[in-house]
Amino acid sequence: MWRLPNPERLGQRAGPLHVLGGSGLTPMDWMDLLADPAYRHVLLNHVPVIGLIVAWMVLASGLVLRQSALLFTGLALIAITAGISIPVANYGDAAYPAVYDILDGHSRGWLDYHAEVADTWLPLLYATSAFAIIGIIIGWARLRWLPWLSLATAVLTLVAIGGVSVVASAGGKIQHPEFRISDPP
């Protein structure tokens, strides 16, 4: 069940600087946080966004430099970072009811929109991960096809980066009203 940390138990030291070390959190406090699906969602949700950008740059470098090792590395990174969207989505779905209950009206609207666009774009992330895995397998068997499979995966990944950016933007506006320039669509 999602809940806010108890400030009394944390000794009123739950500020952002105390999280970095010497926070006074016990191992049980950390275990409680890690058991919380909302915390796990927030912990992992940056991987598909930042990871896909880095993975795409590795793959693009492999295409430009015509190096098979970079192509395989880029495809593997794309498969992993796009595949991380599976647990991210599962944790987000599990956290939704508890998070919804503690939000105000505008934040609830952004949470609903975030869930809606995530459901729209997730199939593309799954397909991107699967396509990268297929590219590794076929590219290993037929090395001549590797550049073409990598190019197709690079294009698909660019579209996936756009989609995951829309999802992340909506998610950021749930708890950050300073990012909101309009109401949720």
HULIN-V690072 format. One record per residue. N is the residue number from 1. RES is the residue in one letter. SS is DSSP state (a for helix, b for strand, c for the rest). Layout:
# HULIN-V690072
n->[N:N]
res->[RES:RES]
ss->[SS:SS]
This chain:
# HULIN-V690072
n->[1:2:3:4:5:6:7:8:9:10:11:12:13:14:15:16:17:18:19:20:21:22:23:24:25:26:27:28:29:30:31:32:33:34:35:36:37:38:39:40:41:42:43:44:45:46:47:48:49:50:51:52:53:54:55:56:57:58:59:60:61:62:63:64:65:66:67:68:69:70:71:72:73:74:75:76:77:78:79:80:81:82:83:84:85:86:87:88:89:90:91:92:93:94:95:96:97:98:99:100:101:102:103:104:105:106:107:108:109:110:111:112:113:114:115:116:117:118:119:120:121:122:123:124:125:126:127:128:129:130:131:132:133:134:135:136:137:138:139:140:141:142:143:144:145:146:147:148:149:150:151:152:153:154:155:156:157:158:159:160:161:162:163:164:165:166:167:168:169:170:171:172:173:174:175:176:177:178:179:180:181:182:183:184:185]
res->[M:W:R:L:P:N:P:E:R:L:G:Q:R:A:G:P:L:H:V:L:G:G:S:G:L:T:P:M:D:W:M:D:L:L:A:D:P:A:Y:R:H:V:L:L:N:H:V:P:V:I:G:L:I:V:A:W:M:V:L:A:S:G:L:V:L:R:Q:S:A:L:L:F:T:G:L:A:L:I:A:I:T:A:G:I:S:I:P:V:A:N:Y:G:D:A:A:Y:P:A:V:Y:D:I:L:D:G:H:S:R:G:W:L:D:Y:H:A:E:V:A:D:T:W:L:P:L:L:Y:A:T:S:A:F:A:I:I:G:I:I:I:G:W:A:R:L:R:W:L:P:W:L:S:L:A:T:A:V:L:T:L:V:A:I:G:G:V:S:V:V:A:S:A:G:G:K:I:Q:H:P:E:F:R:I:S:D:P:P]
ss->[c:c:c:c:c:c:c:c:c:c:c:c:c:c:c:c:c:a:a:a:c:c:c:c:c:c:a:a:a:a:a:a:a:a:a:c:a:a:a:a:a:a:a:a:a:a:a:a:a:a:a:a:a:a:a:a:a:a:a:a:a:a:a:a:a:c:c:a:a:a:a:a:a:a:a:a:a:a:a:a:a:a:a:c:a:a:a:a:a:a:a:a:a:a:a:a:a:a:a:a:a:a:c:c:a:a:a:a:a:a:a:a:a:a:a:a:a:a:a:a:a:a:a:a:a:a:a:a:a:a:a:a:a:a:a:a:a:a:a:a:a:c:a:a:a:a:a:a:a:a:a:a:a:a:a:a:a:a:a:a:a:a:a:a:a:a:a:a:a:a:a:a:a:a:a:c:a:a:a:c:c:c:c:c:c]
